[in-house]
Amino acid sequence: MIHQSELDQSNGRWICENTGMWTRDGLTFFSARGDEIPPPRSITFHIWTAYSPFTTWVQIVYDWLDALKIPTA
């Protein structure tokens, strides 16, 4: 079973693909050069469902089975 504490990536960074700004904790932000900057008004995170703590493997399988029913053009 996965617990939230096991997902802690204290050495990880979120890095903006467009500007290069980054953060480790979502509170303090840095420019691509490493200077501390004000936080942006909003950010988005793209995460593969299997890595998400917001769903279960059971739901992932159900979603996959539902996707198989959709005819492709």
C-alpha positions in Angstrom: 0.0 0.0 0.0 1.2 3.5 -0.9 1.1 6.1 1.8 1.5 9.8 1.4 4.8 9.8 3.3 6.3 7.4 0.8 5.5 9.9 -1.9 7.7 12.6 -0.3 10.3 13.8 -2.8 12.1 16.4 -0.7 14.9 16.6 -3.3 12.6 17.0 -6.3 11.8 20.1 -8.2 8.8 21.4 -10.2 10.4 23.2 -13.2 8.3 25.3 -15.6 8.8 24.1 -19.2 8.2 27.7 -20.5 10.2 29.9 -18.2 12.5 27.6 -16.3 11.2 28.9 -12.9 11.2 26.3 -10.2 10.1 25.4 -6.7 10.7 22.5 -4.3 7.7 23.1 -2.0 5.2 25.2 -4.0 5.7 28.1 -1.6 9.1 29.6 -2.6 9.8 30.1 -6.3 13.1 30.7 -8.1 14.0 32.0 -11.5 15.9 29.8 -14.0 19.1 31.6 -12.7 18.3 30.7 -9.1 17.1 34.1 -7.8 14.1 34.0 -5.5 11.0 35.5 -7.2 7.4 36.1 -6.3 5.1 33.1 -6.7 3.1 33.0 -9.9 -0.7 33.6 -9.8 -1.3 30.0 -10.8 0.5 26.9 -11.9 -0.5 23.5 -13.2 1.0 20.1 -12.8 0.8 17.3 -15.3 1.2 13.9 -13.7 0.8 10.4 -15.1 -2.3 8.8 -13.4 -0.3 5.9 -12.0 1.9 8.4 -10.0 -1.1 10.3 -8.6 -2.1 9.9 -5.0 -5.6 11.0 -5.9 -6.7 7.7 -7.5 -6.4 4.0 -7.0 -5.2 1.2 -9.2 -8.7 -0.2 -9.2 -10.0 3.1 -10.7 -7.2 3.2 -13.2 -8.2 -0.3 -14.4 -11.9 0.7 -14.6 -10.9 3.8 -16.6 -8.8 1.7 -19.0 -11.6 -0.8 -19.5 -14.0 2.0 -20.2 -11.6 3.4 -22.8 -11.5 0.1 -24.6 -15.2 0.4 -25.3 -14.8 3.7 -27.1 -14.6 3.1 -30.9 -11.7 4.8 -32.6 -12.2 6.8 -35.8 
